[in-house]
């Protein structure tokens, strides 16, 4: 019953806007200034967390945290099925109590419920919301329970020191083509570099260098390890943690690094040699959202633990000869297959014009980790739900080719992508919202991987979004270029540190796309 009381205290504290420590278990609840509107919202939260329904009359009769906790405990115990007795009473939590429970409605006769034992959950919520609407209040959303949802409690980004203006990169790229007699129209190059509307990008490997492929990849991986290590160190320091406080690290990167980037970080840090590790590859720009989704699944089963997600990308490796080699190859075959290789040439120019370097580290904790409770009162998002989607027969549209012969890799983004993505994203987020009884109008914050200007515009039009809705996607793209898997994580950092951070209780969508053609979305509650 102690856990039930703790959850009740948190529900009441949030609704009354006071600390849970000020609430007394045996003090009448109405003495704290409750009115019928607040009672209706609290009743809704009790149903969302315990699947126990109360009428106004029952709430008034109980009228203390202690009495409410006893009542809820009895209702839960009454409906526990035999297999749940395998969980010792002292070890039950809200997650394992709800397993094996056949809920019985416990609504007394009142204006909110037509009878005492109705099992019509929809009817219950309809009447609660009807009451709130009649009082001029916003209806409650019957969202998946948020009380034990994993929470993002820290973010740290790290970028290479060198920053190159886009106009300078255009000149460097043209000089490289000229030095190797690559016959690409300079106006065409200028057009692509201008149309992506970037101010500039951070590069770890200078575009003025001319490294051999093997050397470029080796130096690129070393630079990625430095970026990742510093991002992780800054993250841990910001939360007062040590490497040994972390149970698992999940890493994402397009770089073909074996051993992985984090395994190399471990050789330079005090992380335990037994730490759990997950290295994600193969989902490209979607990898940051993909990794966060997998961490959510893990922490739901390991609520006492802390996990780091580190995403590090290094597009500057491709400037060390890879672009020029690709263009040489495409131009040599252009006369035989102009339609095919015209597309490949454009793809290479877009990649050169768009992608930048950077690393972002996130700290995510389960509901029983000490930092989970310490974060109360600060705006830190909970991961409420996730959904992924893949469009069949589109595996050639986005990807990364590993060029074994050249010890290099090649990014692939076909022109058809902006046309396909809006509908694909709709197929991802609409069922996610519907499952949680939300709609697009309930989303206050869009954390969208920008991809490129055409993609952002297409999604704005598809969902009829204002310029402000995707302002951070536009701004971060302008300032940093496309950071691949790290980009949405960086947008989240900028959102939380902005002059207008999210308000408590608001919802956000984190969305990214990648090879497949695939999409992944996360529903956040701030």
Secondary structure, 3 states (H helix, E strand, C coil): CHHHHHHHHHHHHHHHCCCHHHCCCCCCHHHHCCCHHHHHHHHHHHHHHHCCCCCHHHHHHHCCHHHHHHHHHHHHHHHECHHHHHCCHHHCCHHHHCCCECCCCCCCCCCCCCCCCCCCHHHHHHHHHHHHHHCCCCCCCCCCCCCCCCEEEEEEEECCCCEEEHHHHHHHHHHHHHHCCCCCCHHHHHHHHHHCCCCEEECCCCCCCCCCHHHHHHHHHHHHHHHHHHHHHHHHHHHCCCHHHCCEEEEECCCCCCCCHHHHHHCCCCCCCCCEEEEECCCHHHHHHHHHHHHHHHHHHCCCCEEEEEEEEEHHHHHCCHHHHHHHHHHHHHCCCHHHHHHHHHHHHHHHHHECEEEEEEEEECCCCHHHHHCCCCCCCEEEEEEEEECCCCCCCEEEEEECCCCEEEEEECCCHHHHHHHHHHHHHHHHHHHCCCCHHHEEEEEECCCCHHHHHHHHHHCCCCCCCCHHHHHHHHHHCECHHHHHHHHHHHHHCCCCCCCCCCEEEEEEEECCCEEEEEEEEC
